[in-house]
Amino acid sequence: MDYTPKQTVHELNKYIIGQTEAKKAVAIALRNRYRRSQLSPELQDEITPKNIIMKGPTGVGKTEIARRLAKLVKAPFLKVEATKYTEVGYVGRDVESMVRDLAECAIRLVKEEKTAEVSYRAAATAERRIAKALAEMKKDERGEMSKELFEQNLVDDIHAGKYDSTVIEIEVNDVPRPLELSPGSGAAIDLGSIFNGMGMHKKKKRKISVAEAKNLIMAEEADKLIDNDAVNAEAIRRAENDGIIFIDEIDKIAGKGNQGADVSREGVQRDILPIVEGCTVMTKYGPVKTDYILFIAAGAFHVSKVEDLIPELQGRFPIQVELQSLTKEDFINILTQPQNAITSQYAALLAVDNIDLHFTKDAIEKIAEIAEDINATSEDIGARRLHTVMEHLLEDISYNAGGNDYPVIPVNIDAKYVEEHLENIVKNRDLKKYVL
């Protein structure tokens, strides 16, 4: 679906509270991609994405905005931390690996789509193979029935899930594990893909349940039905034209001097520059041009400023948006509006032990007020503060829950309960044991 900016913001509002400016910026960037795709090839070549820098404290939705945006339009998405990279000449990950990783994401995305298209045929083949193995095990039960009819009956039963837990011995492809070239490098040789490309499929007999066998064989059969060259070509096209790379912690490589580690930080910035400006990176699936990939950089910028980045890199991120710290109203919305709000999550968890948990309106307001207050007077960790507060609030209930053999116990959390149980942390701010 081709979303208008307003539709995109509306979709993002379902998952992320507040931060309208950031949502508008990414929504416009997304729409501009669609607009570019409608132009003539000559004009398309001239128009590049307007990359975005998001500035704001942790836990306010920077990563989630980019992730949800990519999910919305099924675009290849990669999140990386700028601090993981080192400049050329140092041991560590080189910046070009982010493009190679994006290509892998695109391959996975396209493969999933193609697999879904052939899943019906793959499932039918898998059921027939399993039926043959089952027929061999149950040959004494066949009686006067023909082999073909007996196997067909088994196929029907396998399809209905009647044999899911039955263990059978069946031949499946033996896929070798990837070999890592050097510890921590992230580079690996996938022997499975090499052998598959040469048409070599080593078989291995395994004793597994019918349900597991069905999944394994379906994957094998789908792989045979999919044209890998077409997958690679489509994945590269998507990575180049629809890909989104989210570079987090960009502020940590913003060096303010020329001493010590700052030199390396500036080196990483200079290495990132050609990737963002537009270059061609070789991947095992073919060359990937980075000219039209959308880059979203983010950082808290507590110590450094956006202006501390090298001017060339700043120039490649023309759109800067500042995300605001969460207010009491934001916290109330986070606690109540999302489909899987944190209050619903705790209610579902405790329901396992027959605790019927409910929060009153004044309790929600009190929790939001305390979360805002602690963020304002200590480290601002955004929405993650709610996990800290909620864990402390429900510690006694979680600990004393009797188990699912006990009768259902209704528990109502009101403002008085919140005040009593959070009194200590409001006074002492001693939340260290809950902060990851």
N, C-alpha and C positions, 0 to 999 in steps of 0.2 A: 504494500500500500504506500502511496506517495502522500506523506503527511504534510499539511500546511504547518507553519510555525505554531499557530494557535492549537492545532490538534496535537502536535508533539508535546507542547507544554502541558496540555490537559492530560496526556498519557503519563508524563513524568510526575504530575501532581498526585497520581495514585500511589506512588512509592516514596516520593521525597517531599518533605514538608518545607515550605518557604523557598528561599534562594531564587526568586523570580528572575533576577537579572542574569544569573548564570544559565538558567533554563532557556531564557530568550536567546542568549548568545549561541548556545549549541543548537537550538531549534532553527535559527536562521542559517547557521553553517550547514545543517543537514538539508534544508530546503534549497540552498544554493547549489548543492551537489545535483539535486534533481533538475534544477533550472539549467545547469551546465550541460546535463545529458541531453537536453532538448535542442541544443544549439548545433550549428554546423561543425564538422570536425576541425576546420581551420580555427574557428573561434574557441572551441573547446581547449585546444592546445595552449591558448593564451591565458585562460582563466585557471588560477590555482586556488586551493582552499585558503581561507583566512584563519590561520591557526590561533588558538586561544590559550591564554595563561589564566588559571584560576588561583586567586590568592585568598587564603582563609585558614582558620585553625582546623585542627584535625577533628574528624567526626561530624562535620556539618554537611557532608553530602557530595564532595568533589568527585571522588571515584565513582560513587553510585550513580551520579548524573550521567557520566560518560558510559558506564557499563549498561545502564538501562537504555540509553540512546542507541547503542549498538544492537542490543537485543531487540529493540523495537523494529528496526529495519533489517535485522538478520545480517548485519555487517561484520566482517572479521574484526575482532577487538583484541588488543593486547595491552596489559598493564605492566609497566616496568618501573623499577626504582632507579633514578639517575645515579644513586650512590653505588650501584653494583658494577658500574662500568669504570674502566681505567683507560687512560690515553694510550695510544700506540707506543709500544716500547716497554710497557709495564705488564706484569703477569695479571691476568684476569679477563673478564668478558669484554670483547670489543663491541663498539656501538652498532656495527653492522648486524650483530646477532639479533637485534630487535626486529629487523626486517625479515630475517630468516624465520624467527619465531612467529611473526605475523603470517608468513606464507604457510607455516604448519597449521595455524588456526584456520586459515582459509581452506586448506585441504580438508581438514576435519569437518568443517561446516558443509562444504560441497558434498563430501563423501556421505555424510549423514542424510542429506537431501536425496542423493541418488540411491542410497540404500533403502530409504523409505519408499521410493518409487518401485523398486523391484522386490520389496519385502514379501509380497503375496506369493510370487513365483518361488522365491528362496525358501519360504516356509513350507510350501507344498513339497518341494524336493527334500527338505530336511525330514518332514513327516514320513515320506516314503522310505528314506534310508533307515530311519529309526524303526519303522514297521518291519523291515526286512530282518533287522537284528532281533527285534522282539519275537518275530515269527519263528526264528531259529530256537529261541529260548522256550517258546510255548508250542513247539511242534507236536507234543503229545496231546495238546488240547484241540488240535485241528479236526480230528475225526475224519468224516467223509467229505468235508468241505474242500473245495479246490484251493490250491496255494494262493492264487490271485485274489479270490474272494476273502480268504482268511486275512491276507495282508491289507485288503481294502477296509475290512471291518476294524482292523487295528489302527489304520490311518485315521478313521473317523473317531475312534476312542482317544487317540493321541491328540487330535485336534480339539477334542472336548476337554482335555486335561486330565483324563482318568488315570493315566500312567505317569503323571509328573514326578512322583516320588519314587518310582520304580528304578532300580539301578541296573544299567545294562553295560556291556562291554562293546565299545565301538571305536573305529579308527577315525582319528581327527588329525589335522595338520599340526605338526610340532613346530611352534614358532620360537626361534632362538631369541634370548634376551639381548637387547642392545648393549654393545660394549662401550663403556665410557672411556674416552681417549686419555683424559687426565682428571683427577679428582677435582670437582668444583668448577670445571671448565664449561660444563653444559653441552659440550660437543660429544656426540656418540655416533657409532656406526651401527645402523639397524641391519643386522644380518638377515632378518626375516624378509625385508623389502628387497635386498640384493638377490636372495635365492628365488623369491617369487618372480622378480623381473627376469630371471634366467629360466623360468618355468620349472624350477626345482621345488617340489613340495614333499618334504619328508613326513611320512605318516607315523603315527604313534597310537597304540591301543591304550584306551583309558576306561576305567570303570567309573562311570558318572551317572547321575540321575537323568531321566528322560528330559526334564525341563532344562537342565544345563546343556545336555547334548543338543537339544533343539536350537538353543541360542548360538552355540559354537558352530554347528553345521550351517545355520542360517547366515552367519557372518562369512563362512567359507563360500557358500553358494552365491551370496550377494556380490562378493569380491569377483567371482567369475563372470557375473552378469554385467558388472560395471566396466565401462571403458575408461581405464586409468589415464590415458592421454587426454581424453576430454575433460576428466576431473581436474587434472593439472592445469590445463589451459584456462578453464573457468575459474579455478581458484586464484591463479595469478591475475586474471582480469579483475576479480573482485578485490583482491588485496590492493591492487594499484588504484582502483577507482572508488572503492567503498571502504577500504581499511581505515581503522581508527587506532592510533597508538597513543596511549595515555602515559605520559612521563611524570611519575610522582617524585616528590622530594627534590624538585629542580632547585629549590632554594639552598639545598645542602652542597651544591657544586658552584654556588655563586661566590667566588673568591673575592676578597676585598684587598688583597695585597699581592706581593710577588714573592712571599717567603714560604718555605716549607711546603706543606701539602697544598697550599693555594695554587701552586704552579700546576700540579696534577689536576686540580679541579678545573682550572681554566683550560687545560689540555682536553679534558672530557667535553667541555663546551665546544671547543673548536672541532672536535671529532664529530659531535652531534650536528654541527652546523651544516655540512654537506648533505646529510641524511634529510634534514628538514628543508633545506633549499631545493633539493631535487637531484638525485643521482641514481645510478643503476647498481643494484646489489645482486651478486650471483647467489642463487640458492640451488638446492639439489633438484628443484622442480623447474628451474630456468631463471632467466634474469627478471628482477622485479624493479620497476621504476618507482621512485618514491615521490615524484613530483606532485601527485594528486592525492596522496595519503593525508588524512586530517590528523594533525598532531595537537593534542591537548596537554599542556604542561600544568602542574599544580604544585603548590608548596605553601607552608604556613607563613614563611617570610617574617618570622619573629625577630631573628637576629640580623639577617641580610635583607636587602630590598630588591625589587625587580630590577632597579637601575644598576645593581651590582653585577648583573649578567653582562657578558660582553655585548657591545652595541649591535654587532652583526646578528647575534642570536635574538636579541630583543626585537630587531627589525623583522624577524621571521615569525614573530607572535604579535601581530598588530592589534589583536583584541585582548584587552585585559579586563577581567571582572573580579570584583571583590565579594566573597561570600561572607555573610554576617554571622556573628555568634548567635546561637539559638536563644530565644526569649522564653519566658514562662508560657506564653500562648503557643509557641512552637512545640514545647515539650508536651503540653496538653493534647495538641493535635497528634503528635507522634504516639502518645499513649492510647489514643482512642480511634484515630481515623484509618490507618492502614488495615488491610484485611487480616494480616497476621501481626497485629500490634503486640508489643512486648507483654501487655497485660493478658492478652488472649493466650500467648505462648505459656506464661506461668500457670494460667488457669488450666490449660490442657495438660501440662506436665503433672500438676498436683492432682488432677482428676484421676490419674493412673492409680494413686493411693487413696481414692475415694474422698478427696477434699474438694468440696464445691465452692470455689473461690470467686468472690465478687468484689469489685471496687466501687465505692460510692463516688459521686461527682466531686464532693469536697475533698476526698482522699486523693483523687487524680490531681486536683489543683494544688494540694499541699505537696505532693511528690514533685510536681513540675516546679513549684516555687523553690523547694530545697535544691533540686538539680541545678536550677539557674543560679542560685546563691553560691553553691560550692564552685561552679565553673567560674563565677565572677571573682571569687576571693582566693581560689587556688589555680591549679593548671586547668586551662580550658580544653576539655577533651570532647566537647560537643555532645552528640546523642549517646556516645559510649558511656557518659556519666549515668544514664538511666540504668544500665546494667549494674553498675556499682551500687546505686541507691536501692534498686529492686532486690538485689541479692541480699543486702543487709536487712532490708525490711522484712523479707520472707524467710530469713534464716531459721527462726524458731519453728515456724510452720513446717518448713521443709524437713527439719531435723526430727520433729516429733510426729510426723505423719505415720500412722500405724501400719499401713499396707493395704493392699486391695482386698484383703479378707475381712476388713472391718466395715461397719455400716457407713453410709455416706454422711460426712460431717459438713454442714454449711458454714462457711467462714466469710464474714463481711469485713472488708478493710475500710475503715472510715478515717476521717481527718485526725481524730483523737488517737487511734491506733498508730497512725503514721508518726505523729508527734512523739508518742511514747517510745517507739522503737527506733526512731532516727534522731532522738535527742542527743545521744552521745556523739554521733558523727557530725551533727550540726555544730556542736560545741568544739569538738577536738579536731575535726577535719582528718581524722585518722582512718583513711580509706586505703592505705597502701597494700593491705593484704588482699584487696579485691581488684586492684588495677593490674592488668596483665602487662 
